[in-house]
Amino acid sequence: MEILHRCCAGLDVHQGQVTACVRITKPDDKATAHSKEFQTTPSGLTSLRDWLRGHGVTHAAMEGTGVYWMPVYEALREACDLTLCNAHHVKKVPGRKTDQSDAAWLAQLMASGLLNKSFVPTADIRGLRELTRSRVHRVEDRTRVVNGIHRLLERGGVKLCSVVSDLQGVTARAILADLAQGASDAATLSQHARCKLRAKRGLLAEVLQTPLNVVERIMIGQQLAMLDLINAQIADLDIIIAATVQPYAAQMKILMSVRGIEFVAAAAILAEIGPDMSVFKGSDGLSAWAGLAPGQNVSAVKRKRAGTRPGNPYLSRILVQVAFVLFRSKTQHDLTDFFRKKLPKLGFKKAAVATAHKLLVRIWRMITDGKEYAPPPPKPLTENQRTRRAKRHYDMLIQLGYKVALERAAA
C-alpha cells in the first residue's frame, strides 16, 4: 500500500493520559515505531507537543470520543496536521486491544491515508454550539420538572391536569403556588381562573377538593422554585445566543427565510453545521454526517431495507421538528406538499425524516450560494402522471356513486 505520510503519529486519548505512537517510514518502506505516554495536564500536553516536534511529525490522528480529545486537539493543532476520526471507522479485531496497539494502528492508518477527517468547527462556533445545546438541555429539564409536578398532583388525587392543559400557564401557576403554601379551600383556589378557564371554575373547584399532604406540598414548592430557575436560565441563554450569532447575521437571515425555522432553530442549526459548507463533501456528505441520508444495503444486485446511519442527534432532531411544523402548516409550501406526498407510503416518522433530509439539502444550497429560500418552480406533469391522477379521481367518483365519462379537452 502506498505510504502518504512518512512521519506521522497516532494518539490514543483518555481522561488522564495520552498514549502516542510515532511511525517513521524509511525510503525502503520499512517502518519503525516509538511509543510514549503523557499526562493530559497542561505540562503533559506541552511535553507531548515537543516530543512530536522532536521526531518531525507532520500528521497525527486521534479518535473523537467524548470530550477528552478537545484539550489535546487545542494543544496540538498548530504543531502538526491533526485528523480527528470517527471511532467506529478504526475498530480493531476484538481481543487484541491495548493503548499502545490502538495508537500504533491509528499511526498505520494515518501513514496510508485511510482516515477521513471529522468536522471540527471553529472556536466561535463551538462556543455557540455549547450555548444552543445547553438550551436544549434546559428545556428538557423544564419538561422533566413539569412532568414531576403532574405526577405529584396525580398521586395526591388532585386532577388539575384534567381541566388545565398547561401547568406553566397563569392559572395553573397561581393554583400551584397556593397549594404549595398549604391552601386547601377549593372555591378560593378556583378564583385564580383566567380567560377561558373562568367558565370552568365549578369544575376546577371540584377537582381541587382533595387536600395535599405536607410532603406533597413541600415537593411542589421545590419543583416550582426549580421551574423558575430553569426559565430564568433559558432567558439568559437566549440573550447570550442572540449576542453570539451577531457576526453570522447573513447566515441567520438565510436560515430564517425558510418557513418553520425561527430564531432559536436557526441558531441551533448554525451552531451544528457552521457557516462554511465547503468542509462537507457536498449536500450528500452533510446529510450523511447529520444522520439523515438513507443507508445503503445492496448485495447481489438486490437492494435491501436500510435505515439512516448514526449522525448528529442535535441537528437531526431540530430539522425533524421543523418538518413537523411544516406538516401542520395550513399555507401552501413545497416542503409541506412533499411531507404529505410521502406520508401514505412511508408513515409519519419516516416521512418526517425524508422531509428533514430534503430541508437540509436546501439549507446547504442556500448557505453555499448565499441566497435566501425561494420555492422551486412547479414541474409540469408527465403524461404518465396525468393518466394516473385522472384515474385516481375517476375511481373516487365511481365509489361515491357518480357516472363519469372522461374526455380529453382540446389543447
C-alpha positions as CSV (number, residue, x, y, z in Angstrom):
1,M,0.0,0.0,0.0
2,E,1.3,3.5,-0.9
3,I,2.7,5.5,2.0
4,L,1.4,9.1,2.0
5,H,2.9,10.3,5.3
6,R,6.4,9.2,6.1
7,C,6.5,10.6,9.6
8,C,3.1,10.5,11.4
9,A,1.6,9.7,14.8
10,G,-1.4,8.0,16.4
11,L,-2.8,9.3,19.7
12,D,-5.0,7.1,22.0
13,V,-6.6,9.7,24.2
14,H,-8.1,9.0,27.7
15,Q,-9.2,11.2,30.6
16,G,-5.8,11.2,32.4
17,Q,-3.3,10.1,29.8
18,V,-2.4,10.1,26.1
19,T,-0.6,7.2,24.5
20,A,1.4,8.4,21.5
21,C,3.0,6.3,18.8
22,V,5.2,7.9,16.2
23,R,5.6,5.9,12.9
24,I,8.6,6.7,10.7
25,T,8.7,5.0,7.3
26,K,12.2,4.9,5.7
27,P,12.9,5.1,2.0
28,D,12.9,1.3,1.7
29,D,9.3,1.3,3.2
30,K,10.5,-0.3,6.5
31,A,8.7,1.4,9.4
32,T,9.8,2.0,13.0
33,A,7.6,2.9,15.9
34,H,8.2,4.9,19.0
35,S,5.6,4.9,21.8
36,K,5.3,7.0,25.0
37,E,2.7,8.0,27.5
38,F,1.9,11.6,28.5
39,Q,-0.4,13.1,31.1
40,T,-3.3,15.3,29.9
41,T,-2.3,18.2,32.2
42,P,-1.1,21.4,30.6
43,S,2.6,20.5,31.2
44,G,2.0,16.9,29.9
45,L,0.4,18.2,26.7
46,T,3.3,20.6,26.2
47,S,5.7,17.7,26.6
48,L,3.7,15.7,24.0
49,R,3.8,18.6,21.6
50,D,7.6,19.0,22.0
51,W,8.1,15.2,21.7
52,L,6.2,15.1,18.4
53,R,8.1,18.1,17.0
54,G,11.4,16.4,18.0
55,H,10.5,13.4,15.8
56,G,9.5,15.6,13.0
57,V,5.8,14.5,12.9
58,T,3.9,16.2,10.2
59,H,0.5,14.5,10.6
60,A,-1.3,12.9,13.6
61,A,-4.5,11.1,14.1
62,M,-6.8,10.7,17.2
63,E,-10.3,9.4,17.8
64,G,-13.1,11.8,18.6
65,T,-14.7,10.2,21.6
66,G,-16.4,12.1,24.3
67,V,-14.8,15.5,25.3
68,Y,-11.4,14.1,26.1
69,W,-10.0,14.9,22.7
70,M,-10.7,18.7,22.9
71,P,-7.8,19.9,25.1
72,V,-5.4,17.6,23.2
73,Y,-6.6,19.0,19.9
74,E,-6.2,22.5,21.0
75,A,-2.7,21.8,22.3
76,L,-1.5,20.2,19.1
77,R,-3.5,21.8,16.3
78,E,-0.6,24.2,15.5
79,A,2.2,21.7,15.8
80,C,1.0,19.3,13.0
81,D,-1.9,18.4,10.7
82,L,-4.4,16.8,13.1
83,T,-7.0,14.3,11.9
84,L,-9.9,13.8,14.2
85,C,-11.5,10.5,13.0
86,N,-14.7,8.6,13.8
87,A,-14.0,5.8,16.4
88,H,-16.4,3.5,14.5
89,H,-14.2,3.6,11.4
90,V,-11.0,2.4,13.1
91,K,-12.2,-0.6,15.1
92,K,-9.6,-3.3,15.8
93,V,-10.0,-7.0,16.0
94,P,-11.5,-7.9,19.4
95,G,-9.1,-9.4,21.9
96,R,-6.1,-7.5,20.5
97,K,-6.7,-4.1,22.1
98,T,-4.2,-2.1,24.2
99,D,-3.5,1.6,24.3
100,Q,-0.2,1.0,22.6
101,S,-1.7,-1.1,19.8
102,D,-4.5,1.4,19.3
103,A,-2.0,4.3,18.9
104,A,0.1,2.2,16.5
105,W,-3.0,1.2,14.5
106,L,-4.0,4.9,14.1
107,A,-0.5,5.8,13.0
108,Q,-0.5,3.0,10.4
109,L,-3.9,4.1,9.0
110,M,-2.6,7.7,9.0
111,A,0.5,6.7,7.1
112,S,-1.6,5.1,4.4
113,G,-4.1,7.9,4.2
114,L,-7.0,5.7,5.2
115,L,-8.6,8.2,7.7
116,N,-11.2,10.8,7.0
117,K,-11.2,14.0,8.9
118,S,-14.2,14.7,11.1
119,F,-15.8,18.1,11.1
120,V,-14.3,20.3,13.8
121,P,-15.9,23.8,13.8
122,T,-14.0,26.9,14.8
123,A,-13.8,28.1,18.4
124,D,-16.6,30.6,17.9
125,I,-19.0,28.0,16.5
126,R,-18.0,25.5,19.2
127,G,-18.9,28.1,21.8
128,L,-22.3,28.8,20.1
129,R,-22.8,25.0,20.0
130,E,-22.3,24.8,23.7
131,L,-24.9,27.5,24.3
132,T,-27.6,26.0,22.0
133,R,-27.1,22.5,23.3
134,S,-27.3,23.8,26.9
135,R,-30.6,25.5,26.0
136,V,-31.8,22.2,24.7
137,H,-30.9,20.5,28.0
138,R,-32.6,23.2,30.0
139,V,-35.8,22.8,28.0
140,E,-35.6,19.1,28.7
141,D,-35.1,19.8,32.4
142,R,-38.1,22.1,32.4
143,T,-40.2,19.3,30.8
144,R,-39.0,16.9,33.4
145,V,-39.9,19.3,36.2
146,V,-43.4,19.9,34.8
147,N,-43.9,16.1,34.5
148,G,-42.8,15.8,38.1
149,I,-45.4,18.3,39.2
150,H,-48.0,16.4,37.2
151,R,-47.0,13.1,38.9
152,L,-47.3,14.7,42.4
153,L,-50.7,16.1,41.7
154,E,-52.0,12.7,40.3
155,R,-50.5,10.9,43.3
156,G,-52.3,13.3,45.7
157,G,-55.6,12.9,43.9
158,V,-55.7,16.5,42.5
159,K,-56.9,16.2,38.9
160,L,-55.9,19.7,37.9
161,C,-54.4,18.5,34.6
162,S,-57.8,17.2,33.6
163,V,-59.0,20.8,33.4
164,V,-55.9,22.9,32.8
165,S,-53.9,21.9,29.7
166,D,-50.7,23.8,30.6
167,L,-49.2,23.7,34.1
168,Q,-47.0,26.6,33.2
169,G,-49.9,28.9,32.5
170,V,-51.0,31.8,34.7
171,T,-54.0,29.9,36.2
172,A,-52.1,26.8,36.9
173,R,-49.1,28.6,38.4
174,A,-51.3,30.6,40.8
175,I,-53.1,27.5,42.0
176,L,-49.9,25.5,42.4
177,A,-48.3,28.4,44.4
178,D,-51.3,28.4,46.8
179,L,-51.2,24.6,47.1
180,A,-47.5,24.8,48.0
181,Q,-48.3,27.3,50.7
182,G,-50.9,25.0,52.2
183,A,-54.2,26.4,50.8
184,S,-56.9,23.8,50.6
185,D,-60.2,25.7,50.0
186,A,-61.3,24.6,46.5
187,A,-63.6,27.6,46.0
188,T,-60.8,30.1,46.7
189,L,-58.3,28.2,44.5
190,S,-60.8,28.2,41.6
191,Q,-60.9,32.0,41.6
192,H,-57.5,32.1,40.0
193,A,-59.1,31.0,36.7
194,R,-58.3,33.4,33.8
195,C,-59.5,33.8,30.3
196,K,-61.4,30.7,29.0
197,L,-60.9,28.9,32.3
198,R,-63.3,31.3,34.0
199,A,-66.2,29.2,32.6
200,K,-64.7,26.1,34.3
201,R,-64.5,27.5,37.8
202,G,-67.0,25.0,39.1
203,L,-65.1,22.1,37.5
204,L,-61.8,23.5,39.0
205,A,-63.4,23.6,42.5
206,E,-64.5,20.0,42.1
207,V,-61.0,18.6,41.1
208,L,-59.3,20.7,43.8
209,Q,-61.3,19.3,46.7
210,T,-58.7,16.7,47.7
211,P,-56.1,18.2,50.1
212,L,-52.4,17.5,49.6
213,N,-50.3,16.2,52.5
214,V,-47.2,18.0,53.9
215,V,-44.7,16.1,51.8
216,E,-46.5,16.7,48.5
217,R,-46.8,20.5,49.3
218,I,-43.1,20.7,50.0
219,M,-42.2,18.8,46.8
220,I,-44.4,21.0,44.7
221,G,-42.9,24.1,46.2
222,Q,-39.4,22.9,45.3
223,Q,-40.5,21.9,41.8
224,L,-41.9,25.4,41.3
225,A,-38.7,27.0,42.5
226,M,-36.7,24.8,40.1
227,L,-39.1,25.7,37.3
228,D,-38.5,29.4,37.9
229,L,-34.7,28.9,38.0
230,I,-34.7,26.9,34.7
231,N,-36.9,29.6,33.0
232,A,-34.5,32.3,34.1
233,Q,-31.6,30.3,32.8
234,I,-33.3,29.8,29.4
235,A,-34.0,33.5,29.2
236,D,-30.3,34.3,29.9
237,L,-29.2,31.8,27.3
238,D,-31.4,33.4,24.7
239,I,-29.8,36.8,25.4
240,I,-26.3,35.3,25.1
241,I,-27.1,33.3,22.0
242,A,-28.5,36.5,20.3
243,A,-25.3,38.3,21.0
244,T,-23.1,35.4,19.9
245,V,-24.8,35.0,16.5
246,Q,-24.5,38.7,15.5
247,P,-21.3,38.0,13.4
248,Y,-23.3,35.5,11.4
249,A,-26.3,37.7,10.7
250,A,-26.3,36.9,7.0
251,Q,-26.4,33.1,7.6
252,M,-29.2,33.6,10.2
253,K,-31.2,35.6,7.8
254,I,-30.9,32.9,5.2
255,L,-31.9,30.2,7.6
256,M,-34.9,32.1,8.9
257,S,-36.2,32.7,5.4
258,V,-37.5,29.1,5.5
259,R,-40.9,28.8,7.0
260,G,-40.9,26.9,10.3
261,I,-37.3,28.0,11.2
262,E,-37.4,30.7,13.8
263,F,-34.5,32.3,15.6
264,V,-33.9,29.5,18.2
265,A,-34.0,26.8,15.5
266,A,-31.8,28.9,13.1
267,A,-29.2,29.4,15.9
268,A,-29.2,25.7,16.7
269,I,-28.7,24.7,13.0
270,L,-25.9,27.3,12.5
271,A,-24.2,26.0,15.7
272,E,-24.1,22.5,14.4
273,I,-23.1,22.9,10.7
274,G,-21.3,26.3,10.9
275,P,-21.2,29.0,8.2
276,D,-18.8,27.3,5.8
277,M,-20.3,24.5,3.7
278,S,-17.0,23.7,2.0
279,V,-15.9,21.4,4.9
280,F,-18.6,18.9,3.8
281,K,-18.4,16.8,0.7
282,G,-21.5,18.3,-0.9
283,S,-25.0,18.1,0.3
284,D,-24.8,14.3,0.4
285,G,-21.9,14.5,2.8
286,L,-23.7,16.9,5.1
287,S,-26.8,14.7,5.1
288,A,-24.8,11.6,5.9
289,W,-23.0,13.5,8.7
290,A,-26.3,14.6,10.2
291,G,-27.7,11.1,10.1
292,L,-30.5,11.9,7.7
293,A,-29.2,10.3,4.5
294,P,-30.8,6.9,3.6
295,G,-28.5,4.0,4.2
296,Q,-27.3,1.6,1.6
297,N,-27.6,-2.2,1.8
298,V,-27.1,-3.8,-1.6
299,S,-25.9,-7.3,-2.1
300,A,-26.1,-9.4,-5.3
301,V,-27.8,-6.6,-7.1
302,K,-30.6,-6.7,-4.5
303,R,-31.4,-3.6,-2.6
304,K,-32.4,-4.4,1.0
305,R,-34.0,-2.3,3.6
306,A,-31.6,0.0,5.4
307,G,-32.3,2.8,7.8
308,T,-30.4,6.0,8.4
309,R,-26.9,5.9,9.9
310,P,-26.0,7.4,13.3
311,G,-25.2,11.1,12.9
312,N,-25.6,14.4,14.7
313,P,-28.6,14.0,17.0
314,Y,-29.0,17.7,17.8
315,L,-29.1,18.7,14.1
316,S,-31.4,15.8,13.0
317,R,-33.8,16.5,15.9
318,I,-34.2,20.2,15.2
319,L,-34.8,19.5,11.5
320,V,-37.4,16.9,12.2
321,Q,-39.2,19.3,14.5
322,V,-39.2,21.9,11.7
323,A,-40.6,19.2,9.4
324,F,-43.4,18.7,11.9
325,V,-44.1,22.4,11.8
326,L,-44.3,22.4,8.0
327,F,-46.7,19.4,8.1
328,R,-49.1,21.3,10.4
329,S,-48.8,24.4,8.3
330,K,-52.1,25.4,6.6
331,T,-50.4,27.6,4.0
332,Q,-49.0,26.4,0.7
333,H,-45.4,25.2,0.9
334,D,-43.5,22.8,-1.3
335,L,-41.9,21.0,1.7
336,T,-45.4,20.6,3.2
337,D,-46.6,19.1,-0.1
338,F,-43.5,16.8,-0.1
339,F,-44.3,15.6,3.5
340,R,-47.9,14.9,2.7
341,K,-46.9,13.1,-0.5
342,K,-44.5,10.8,1.4
343,L,-46.9,10.2,4.3
344,P,-49.1,7.4,2.8
345,K,-46.2,5.4,1.6
346,L,-43.6,5.9,4.4
347,G,-45.7,6.7,7.5
348,F,-45.4,9.8,9.7
349,K,-42.0,9.3,11.2
350,K,-40.2,8.2,8.0
351,A,-41.9,11.0,6.1
352,A,-40.7,13.5,8.7
353,V,-37.1,12.2,8.3
354,A,-37.3,12.4,4.5
355,T,-38.6,16.0,4.7
356,A,-35.8,16.9,7.1
357,H,-33.3,15.4,4.7
358,K,-34.7,17.5,1.8
359,L,-34.7,20.6,4.0
360,L,-31.0,20.1,5.0
361,V,-30.1,19.8,1.3
362,R,-31.9,23.1,0.7
363,I,-30.0,24.7,3.6
364,W,-26.7,23.5,2.2
365,R,-27.5,25.1,-1.2
366,M,-28.8,28.3,0.3
367,I,-25.7,28.9,2.5
368,T,-23.4,27.9,-0.3
369,D,-25.0,30.3,-2.7
370,G,-25.6,33.0,-0.1
371,K,-29.3,33.2,-1.2
372,E,-32.5,33.2,0.8
373,Y,-35.1,30.5,0.4
374,A,-37.0,30.5,-2.8
375,P,-39.5,27.8,-3.7
376,P,-38.6,25.8,-6.8
377,P,-40.9,26.3,-9.8
378,P,-43.5,23.7,-10.2
379,K,-42.6,20.9,-12.6
380,P,-45.1,20.1,-15.4
381,L,-46.9,16.8,-15.1
382,T,-45.7,14.0,-17.3
383,E,-48.2,12.1,-19.4
384,N,-48.0,9.1,-17.0
385,Q,-48.6,11.3,-14.0
386,R,-51.6,12.9,-15.7
387,T,-53.1,9.5,-16.5
388,R,-52.6,8.1,-13.0
389,R,-54.1,11.3,-11.4
390,A,-57.1,11.2,-13.7
391,K,-57.7,7.5,-12.9
392,R,-57.4,8.1,-9.2
393,H,-60.1,10.9,-9.3
394,Y,-62.2,8.8,-11.6
395,D,-62.2,5.8,-9.2
396,M,-63.1,8.1,-6.3
397,L,-66.1,9.5,-8.1
398,I,-67.2,6.0,-9.1
399,Q,-67.0,4.9,-5.4
400,L,-69.2,7.9,-4.5
401,G,-71.9,6.7,-6.8
402,Y,-71.4,9.0,-9.8
403,K,-71.4,8.1,-13.5
404,V,-68.4,9.7,-15.2
405,A,-67.3,9.8,-18.8
406,L,-63.8,11.1,-19.3
407,E,-63.0,13.1,-22.5
408,R,-59.7,14.9,-23.1
409,A,-60.1,18.6,-23.8
410,A,-58.6,20.1,-26.8
411,A,-55.1,21.5,-26.3
